[in-house]
Amino acid sequence: MPQRNGTPADPPDQTLVEDLTAATPALVSAAKDAMDAELPWYGDLSAHDRSWLGVVAQESITRFISWLVDPQPASTSASELFRVAPPELARSISLQNTVAVIRLLVKVVEEHAHEFVATGNVDQLRELALVYSREVAFSAAEVYARAAESRGAWDARQEALLIDSIVRGSTDDSLRSRASTLGWIGSGRTVVVVGTAPNRSTDHRKIDSVLVDLRSEMRRHTKDALVGLHGERIIAVIGGKDDPIAIARSLTSSFPEGPVVIGTLTESIADAGNSARRALAGIQAIVAWGSAPRPALAEDLLPERALNGDPLARATLVGDIYTPLVTAGTPLVDTLEEYLAEGRSLEGAARRLYVHPNTVRYRLRRISEVVGWDPTDAREGYVLQTALAIGRLTSP
C-alpha cells in the first residue's frame, strides 16, 4: 500500500483493526517477553521501570490501532507515548534504548501477525507497522534533541554560576554537590587554569566554539572538568586522580592566544577558589615578566604578583621563603644578600663575608634545601631577592 507523508494512503481493512484490538493483550505479553530476552539493558532497570515500560508498550500498540483508524500526528508522538509513565522513566531510558523498543515492537507485530489477523491482511499490517514505527522514531529523536538542548543550556548556566562561586572564593560544601550535578566525581586534587578569552565584540560565536572545544579536550583527560567565562578570562577547573597540573599543561594549545596561568593545587573543588585567586593574580601581573613561559605557574610569578599588589603573593614570599631563611640563621640570609649584591659571584660574596668561596657555595646549597629556590638560577634568585625585600618591609 503506498503511503503519503507518513500516513496510509488508503484506510486499512476494518477486519484488521478489529483483530488487532482483540489481540492487544497477547501482543503486549509477547513484547514484554521479547524485551526481557533481547534487550540487555532491560534487566538492569528497576522492577518499577520495567512495569511502566510494559504500560508504554501497551500504549504504543493502542495508539498504533488508533493511527490505523485516524492517522493523526498525535498518535505517533513519542512524548504522548511516554505521557502514561512517570517522568523518571524517560530519564532512565536513552534515545537509543527508545528506538530499540520501537524496533522490537515492530518485530513482535511482524512475527505474530499471522496469529492474529487474516492471511490477506498480514502483508498490509507489516507495512503499516513499519510506517508507524518510523514516524514514532522520528518523533522520539525530536523529543530527545529538545531535551538535550534544554539540558545543555541548563548545564551551561549551572557551570557559569559554579565558576563564579569558585572565583569569588566560596568554600561551602554546596560546591561539591553542585559540581556533582555536572558530572564532577571529585576523586583527586584540583587546579584552576586561567587564559584570555577572545574579544566578545568581534565574534561571540568564536567564544562559544573555544569553550566547547576546550571542554571536550579537558574531558578526554578527566571527567572532573569545568570551564566558563569570567569577564575577559577563560576559567578552567581540572581535577582527578592523575596530576591536574600535567593535564593543564597538555591543554595549553586548546586555549586562545595569550598568556595561560596555572594556579596552585588544592585538595578538592571546595578549595578551588584559592587556586583561582592565584591564577587570576598571575595573569594580571604576567606582563611584567617579558619571557614568561606559556603556561606559567602562578607561584613562579610571585615577584610580579607582589609588585602588582597581590597580598597572597606577599604572604607566600614572607611565609615560605623569608621566614624559613631567617629561622635557619643569619649566615644564610647574609650570604644570599651578598651573593645577589655581587652579581651572583662566589668570589665577590666570599670577599665581602670574609669566608672561603666553598663556604658560600655550601650556604647557597643550604638555602636551596631550606626554601626550594636555587639562588644560582637567575629567575629563582630574583624570587629570593624579592622575598628578602618584602620580608624586611613587613617585619617589625
N, C-alpha and C positions, 0 to 999 in steps of 0.2 A: 504494500500500500504506500503510495507516495505521501510525503509529509511536506508541510509548508510552515516555515517559521517555528519549528519545534512542536507542531501540533498535527494530529492526524487529519488528512485532507477529507477523509470520509468517516462518518461515525462508525464505531465498531458494532458488531452484531450484538443485539440485546441479550442473546443467549450467553455470549462470552461474559458479559458483565454480571449476569445472574450467577453463572458458575463460579466466577472468581469471588463474588461476595460470599457465597456459601463455603468456599474453600479457604477463606481468610484465616481461621484458627489453625488449620493444618499447615498453611504456608508460614505463619508466624512461628509455629513449633519447629518446622524444618529450618527456618532461618536461624533460630537460637542454636540448634544443634550444629549448623554449619559454622556459625561464628565461634562456637566453642572448639570445633575441630580444626578450623582453617586460619583463624586469626591469632597469631602468637601473643599479641598484647591483650587480647580479650580476657585471658585468665589472670592477668595482673590487675585488672580492675576490681574494685570492691564489689561485694555482693549487691550492694545498693545500686552502684552504677550499672552493673550487668542487668539488673532488673529493669532499670529505666531504659537501657538500650533496647531491651525487648519491647518496651512500650513504643519506642521510636520506630522499631521495625514494623510493628502493627500499624502505627500511624502512616508510615510510608506506603504500605500496601493499601490502606484505606484511601489515602489521597490519590494513589495510582488509579484506583477504581473510579474515584470522583472525576479525575482528569479524563478518563475514557469517556465519561458521560458529558462533561463540560470542561474542555481543555483551557482553564483559566491559569494565568501565571502564578496565582497564589498556591495552586496545587503542587507546583514544582519548587516552591520557596523553601530553601534549607532552613532558614530561620523559623518558618512556620512549622516545619517538621520537628524541630527541637523545642518548640514552644511547649510541648506536652511534658517535657522533662525539666527538672530544676536547672538553673544556670550553671551549677557546678559541673554538670555532665559535659556541657560544651567546652568547659575549661580543661576537662580530663581527656578529651579526645581531639587529636590534631586533625588538620585538613587531610593529611594523608590517610589517617585512620577512617575519617568520614567517607572519603572516596572508596576505600576498601569495603566498607559496609554496604555502600550503594552497589558496587560491583557484585558483592556476594548475594545481595537480594535479587539482582537481575539473574544471576546464575541459578539461584533457587527456583525462581519463576520458570526459567527455561527448562531446568531439569525435571520439574514436576508438572509442567504444563499439560502433558498428555494424560496425567492422572485426574485432572480436574475440569478440563474443558473438552468440548467436542473435537474430534480429529480435524475437522475442517477449519477450526479456529486456532490451532496450535501455532502455525507459522505467523498468523496475524498477531497473536499475543506476544510472541517473542520479539517481533519487530517493534511493536508498541512499547514493550518494556525497555528496549534499548533507547528509543527516543526519549522516553520519560527519564531514564537514568542519566542520560546526557544533560538534560535540562536541569535536573537536580544537582548534578556535579558542577555545572557552571554557576548555579546559584550559590552552592557551598563555597566555591572559590571566591566569589564576590563578598560573601559574608566574612570569611576569614581574612580577606585582604583589608576590608574596612576595619576589622578588629585589630589587625596587625598595625595598621596606620594609626589608629586611635591609641593603641598600647605604646607605639613608638613615640608619639607626641607626649603621652603621659610620662614615659620614662625620661624623655629629654628634659621635661620640666623638673622632675624629681632630681635628676642628675645635676641640673643647674643649681637648684636650691641646696643640694648637698655640698657641691663645690663651694658655694658662697658661705655655707656654715663652716667649712674647713678653713677657708681663708680668714674668716672673722675670728677663728680660734676657738670655736665651740668644742668643748671636751665632754659633753654629756653622753650617757650611754645610748641615747636615741640615734647617734651617728651610726652605730653598728647595725641597729635594726633597719634604719633607713637604707643603708648601703646593701644590706642583705636582700631587700626587695629588688635591687638592681643586679643581683647575681654575685654580690661580693661574698666570698667564703670566709676570708679573714684567717687563713691558716699560717700566716707568717708576718714578717715585718712590713712596714710601709714607707714609701718615699714619695715626695711631691716634686714634680718637674715643671718648670715654667719656661715658656717660649713666647715669641712675639707673634701676634695674630696679624693676618693680612688686613689691610685698610678696609673698614666696613663701607665707607662711602664709595669706593671704587667697584667692589664686587662682593655683595653679601653672599651670593651663591658659592663663591670660592671658599669662604669661611666654613660654610656647611660641609663642603666637599672635603676640606682639610680635616675637620673634626671626625667625619665618618671614616676617612682613610686611616687616621691616627688611631681611632678606637678599634678598628678592625685589626690593625697591626699589633696593637697592645694585647688584644685578646688571643692572638696567635701564641703569645708567650705566657700569658697568665689569665685566669678568669677574674682575678682581682684587678680590675682596670676601670677607671672613671676618667672622663675628660670633659672639659667645658671651658667657657669663656669667662674671664673676669676683667672687665674693662677692655684694655688693649692686649691682654695677656691670655695665652692658652695655658690652662692648668691641667696637668695630667697627674693622677694619683695611681700609684702602682704598688701592688702588694703580692705576696705569695711566698711559698717555701724557698724558692730559688732566690738568688741575690737580686733584690729590686733595683739596686744601683747598676748592676751589669745589664739588666733589662733596659733601664733608662738609657744607658749609653748606646745600646743597639738600636734605639728608636730615634736617634738624633736626626737621621736623614728624613724621617717622616714629619718633622716639624718644618714650618715655613722658614724662609731665610731670616737670619738674625740670631742673636745670642740665645743659648739654651743653658739654663742653670738648674742643677740638681740639688735639692735640699738634703737635710740630714735624715738618716734612718730613724724611724720611730717604732715602738713595739707594736702598735696597732693603729687602725684608722682613727680611733678616738683621740690619738695624739698627733694626727697628721697636720694640725694647724701649726704646730711648732716647726715642722719641716717646710710648710708653705710660707711662713713668715720669713724664714731664712732665704728661701729660694727667690721670693719676691724682692727682698732687700738686695740680693745678689744681682739680679737682672737690672735693678735701678742703678747700681754702682759699677757695673762691669765696664762701662765706657771708660772708666779711669785706668783700666788695665789694657793697654793697647794690644798686647799679644796674648790676650786671654784665649784659652782653648775652647773648643766647641765640641761637647758640652763642658761647662766649668762646674766644679763643685762649689756650693755656697761657702763651705768652710775654707776653700782656697782663696776666697775673696774677702777674708776678714779685714785686711787693711783698708780696702776700698769701701767696704760697708761701714767701717768705723768712721772713716773720713766723711762719709755721707750722712753720719748721724744715727746709725743703727745701734740701738742700745744692746741688742743681743750680741752683736759682733764685739762691742767693747767689753761686755761681760765675759765673753768667751776668751778674749785675749788676756784679760786680767786673771780669770779663774783657772784657765787651762795652761797658761804659759807663764805669766809674770809671777803669780803666787807660788807655783811649784819651784820656779827658779830661785826666788828669794828664800824659800824654805830649804832648798838644797844647799844654800850657803853663799856668802858674799863673793868668794873667789870665782864662782861660775858667772855671776852677774857682771863682775868687773872684767872678766876675761871676754865675755860676749861683747860688752860695750867697747873695750879697747880694740878687739879684733875687727868689729864693724867700723870703728872710727879710723883705723889704719888701712882701710880699703881691703879688708879680708887678707891681710898679710900676717902670716905666722910670726915672722921675724920682727916685724914692727910691733905687734902686740906683745911679744916676749920682751922687747926692749922697754916698752912702757911699763910692763909689770915686773921687770927685773927677775924674770924666770927663763928657763930653757924653752926653746920652741917646742920640744917634745911635751913639756908640761901644758903648753897652750893646746897642742894637738889632743892630748888626753882630756882636757877640760871641755873642749868642743864636742868630743865624742860623748862625754857625760851629759852635756846639755841635750844632745840629740836623744839620748836614752831617757832623760827625765821628762822632756816635753813632747818628743816625737817630731820635732822640726830640726832640720840639719842646717847649722849656721854656715857651712861651707857652700851651700847651694844659694845662688843669687836670689831667687824668689823667696825661698824659705827664710833666708837671712833678713829679707825685707819684712816678712811677717814678724820675726822675732824682734826686729828693731822697733816696729810699730807697737808691739806688746810692751816693750820696755818703756816707751814714751807714754803710752796711755796708763800703764801701771803706776808710773810715778805721778802722773797728773791726778789720778784718783786715790792714791794712797795718802794717809794723813801725814 
